[in-house]
Amino acid sequence: MTAPVTVEAVTHRFGAFAALSDIRLEIAAGEYVTLLGPSGCGKTTLLSVLGGFLEPGEGRVLIGGQDMTHVPPAKRPTTTMFQDYALFPHMSLADNVAFGLRMAGVGKRARMSRAAEMLALVGLGEAGAKRPHELSGGQRQRVALARCLAVEPEVLLLDEPLGALDLKLRRSMQDELKAIQRQVGTTFVHVTHDQEEAMAIADRIVVMNAGRIEDEGAPRRIYREPRTLFAAGFMGEINRIPARAVAGRVETPFGPLPATPPAEGGALVACLRPEAVSTAPAAFEIGPARVRDAAFFGTYCRAHLVPEAAPDLTLVAHLPPDALPEEGAVLTLHAEPDALAVFPEE
């Protein structure tokens, strides 16, 4: 079972603090959406509104076309998976997974059959008799996911479910979450502050800042063509190059860009990803730059460089892994003009 979600002009305040401001969002049935942003941006508050743990001060929440704004969590077609998993230590894994069905009055044989099915789905089909303390963190996370899916929610809400895992396990679980969501077809809404996690699993990313939606779209579009300076900076590392509008074009310390200045005018910022900085010839020449330091990162060399044309500026470049430059070396840097996004300075 799955359902679309509509958030209509939702605003919510905690006293004088606006946690959410006029949030408008459409989530398709079966879509995997991540709410991404820094601490305090409103993403967890929005998840709580979707789950019924908070009633918004203004606006509506519709699930499957039905108004759920004032419906309590237990009566919504949603289930929430929290970061701490909240498994019952005295129960077997099968009983943990079947607990929601037990509360719904499902008979023992049916609920235990469903629990076995869900444990098999998450790769723990032979572990039903075990207790949570016998499992690793990743396995406990799978049990929590199985418990959520056992009740067949139309929408599964995930509140930073991978935050307690180490990097290698987190990446493995990202792949598993995506695969399981594709298999069951349930609408997933996943809160995270991890940009790589959002890009790895989401069909669509919703970038939030200060209670508002800054940008939303497919991961590739958000990363390569962000709509705001905040989204550009939060979705990955950027070099911020000061710029200004002159005679209808964008001037930088390294020369003009073939871009139309934003209509707002004023001071501008040209954003350039580190991987777009290259020593290979390209249309936009940054020019000579001295290596301040460099380090090997496996798939690339990360270098800090001070350009001669802007000695107060330090650029970060991701260079080929077999090209670790020496400190003090001078490299001639280039970039493709379309790799630079231009925004009004915030």
Rosetta blueprint (number, residue, H / E / L):
1 M L
2 T L
3 A L
4 P L
5 V E
6 T E
7 V E
8 E E
9 A E
10 V E
11 T E
12 H E
13 R E
14 F E
15 G L
16 A L
17 F E
18 A E
19 A E
20 L E
21 S E
22 D E
23 I E
24 R E
25 L E
26 E E
27 I E
28 A L
29 A L
30 G L
31 E L
32 Y E
33 V E
34 T E
35 L E
36 L E
37 G L
38 P L
39 S L
40 G L
41 C L
42 G L
43 K H
44 T H
45 T H
46 L H
47 L H
48 S H
49 V H
50 L H
51 G H
52 G L
53 F L
54 L L
55 E L
56 P L
57 G L
58 E E
59 G E
60 R E
61 V E
62 L E
63 I E
64 G L
65 G L
66 Q E
67 D E
68 M L
69 T L
70 H L
71 V L
72 P L
73 P H
74 A H
75 K H
76 R L
77 P L
78 T E
79 T E
80 T E
81 M E
82 F L
83 Q L
84 D L
85 Y L
86 A L
87 L L
88 F L
89 P L
90 H L
91 M L
92 S L
93 L H
94 A H
95 D H
96 N H
97 V H
98 A H
99 F H
100 G H
101 L H
102 R H
103 M H
104 A L
105 G L
106 V L
107 G L
108 K H
109 R H
110 A H
111 R H
112 M H
113 S H
114 R H
115 A H
116 A H
117 E H
118 M H
119 L H
120 A H
121 L H
122 V L
123 G L
124 L L
125 G L
126 E L
127 A L
128 G L
129 A L
130 K L
131 R L
132 P H
133 H H
134 E H
135 L L
136 S L
137 G H
138 G H
139 Q H
140 R H
141 Q H
142 R H
143 V H
144 A H
145 L H
146 A H
147 R H
148 C H
149 L H
150 A H
151 V L
152 E L
153 P L
154 E L
155 V E
156 L E
157 L E
158 L E
159 D E
160 E L
161 P L
162 L L
163 G L
164 A L
165 L L
166 D L
167 L H
168 K H
169 L H
170 R H
171 R H
172 S H
173 M H
174 Q H
175 D H
176 E H
177 L H
178 K H
179 A H
180 I H
181 Q H
182 R H
183 Q H
184 V H
185 G L
186 T L
187 T E
188 F E
189 V E
190 H E
191 V E
192 T E
193 H L
194 D L
195 Q H
196 E H
197 E H
198 A H
199 M H
200 A H
201 I H
202 A L
203 D L
204 R E
205 I E
206 V E
207 V E
208 M E
209 N E
210 A L
211 G L
212 R E
213 I E
214 E E
215 D E
216 E E
217 G E
218 A L
219 P H
220 R H
221 R H
222 I H
223 Y H
224 R H
225 E L
226 P L
227 R L
228 T L
229 L H
230 F H
231 A H
232 A H
233 G H
234 F H
235 M L
236 G L
237 E L
238 I L
239 N E
240 R E
241 I E
242 P E
243 A E
244 R E
245 A E
246 V E
247 A L
248 G L
249 R E
250 V E
251 E E
252 T E
253 P L
254 F L
255 G E
256 P E
257 L E
258 P L
259 A L
260 T L
261 P L
262 P L
263 A L
264 E L
265 G L
266 G L
267 A L
268 L E
269 V E
270 A E
271 C E
272 L E
273 R L
274 P H
275 E H
276 A H
277 V L
278 S E
279 T L
280 A L
281 P L
282 A L
283 A L
284 F E
285 E E
286 I E
287 G E
288 P E
289 A E
290 R E
291 V E
292 R E
293 D E
294 A E
295 A E
296 F E
297 F L
298 G L
299 T L
300 Y L
301 C E
302 R E
303 A E
304 H E
305 L E
306 V E
307 P E
308 E L
309 A L
310 A L
311 P L
312 D L
313 L L
314 T L
315 L E
316 V E
317 A E
318 H E
319 L E
320 P L
321 P L
322 D L
323 A L
324 L L
325 P L
326 E L
327 E L
328 G L
329 A L
330 V E
331 L E
332 T E
333 L E
334 H E
335 A E
336 E L
337 P H
338 D H
339 A H
340 L E
341 A E
342 V E
343 F E
344 P E
345 E L
346 E L
